[in-house]
């Protein structure tokens, strides 16, 4: 996860209050790219990361780095 953050793939991330879920905001061109990047991450092979949903997001206010 730290490497994915360092290389700019993960932009923001953190737990969703009151749940066991984590929201990760990533920079990607497709769902396939997201799945491919996380498939190679140790968190996936250790079963620490399970993708439950991928949804496009359009920023309408503000900006991300």
C-alpha positions as CSV (number, residue, x, y, z in Angstrom):
1,X,0.0,0.0,0.0
2,X,2.8,2.4,0.8
3,X,4.4,1.9,-2.6
4,X,1.0,2.4,-4.3
5,X,0.6,5.7,-2.4
6,X,4.2,6.8,-3.2
7,X,3.8,6.1,-6.9
8,X,0.6,8.1,-7.1
9,X,-1.9,5.3,-7.7
10,X,-3.6,5.7,-4.3
11,X,-4.5,9.3,-3.7
12,X,-6.5,9.0,-0.4
13,X,-7.5,6.2,1.9
14,X,-9.0,5.5,5.3
15,X,-11.6,3.6,7.2
16,X,-15.3,4.3,6.9
17,X,-16.6,5.1,10.4
18,X,-18.7,2.4,12.1
19,X,-17.7,-0.3,9.5
20,X,-14.8,-2.6,8.8
21,X,-14.6,-1.1,5.3
22,X,-11.9,1.2,3.9
23,X,-12.4,3.7,1.1
24,X,-9.4,4.0,-1.3
25,X,-9.4,6.8,-3.9
26,X,-7.1,5.8,-6.7
27,X,-6.0,7.3,-10.0
28,X,-6.7,4.9,-12.8
29,X,-8.0,4.8,-16.3
30,X,-10.1,1.6,-16.0
31,X,-11.4,-1.0,-13.6
32,X,-9.0,-3.5,-15.2
33,X,-6.1,-1.3,-14.2
34,X,-7.3,-1.1,-10.6
35,X,-7.8,-4.9,-10.4
36,X,-4.3,-5.5,-11.9
37,X,-2.5,-3.1,-9.6
38,X,-4.2,-4.5,-6.4
39,X,-3.8,-8.1,-7.6
40,X,0.0,-7.7,-7.4
41,X,-0.1,-6.0,-3.9
42,X,0.9,-8.2,-0.9
43,X,-2.3,-7.1,0.9
44,X,-4.3,-9.0,-1.7
45,X,-2.3,-12.2,-1.4
46,X,-2.4,-12.0,2.4
47,X,-6.2,-11.6,2.2
48,X,-6.0,-8.2,3.9
49,X,-7.6,-6.5,0.9
50,X,-10.8,-7.6,-0.8
51,X,-12.3,-5.3,-3.4
52,X,-16.1,-5.1,-2.8
53,X,-16.9,-2.3,-5.3
54,X,-15.2,-0.1,-7.9
55,X,-17.1,3.1,-8.8
56,X,-16.1,6.1,-11.0
57,X,-16.0,9.4,-9.1
58,X,-16.1,12.9,-10.7
59,X,-14.8,15.7,-8.6
60,X,-17.0,18.7,-8.8
61,X,-15.7,20.9,-6.0
62,X,-12.0,21.3,-5.2
63,X,-9.1,19.2,-6.6
64,X,-6.7,16.5,-5.7
65,X,-2.9,16.7,-6.0
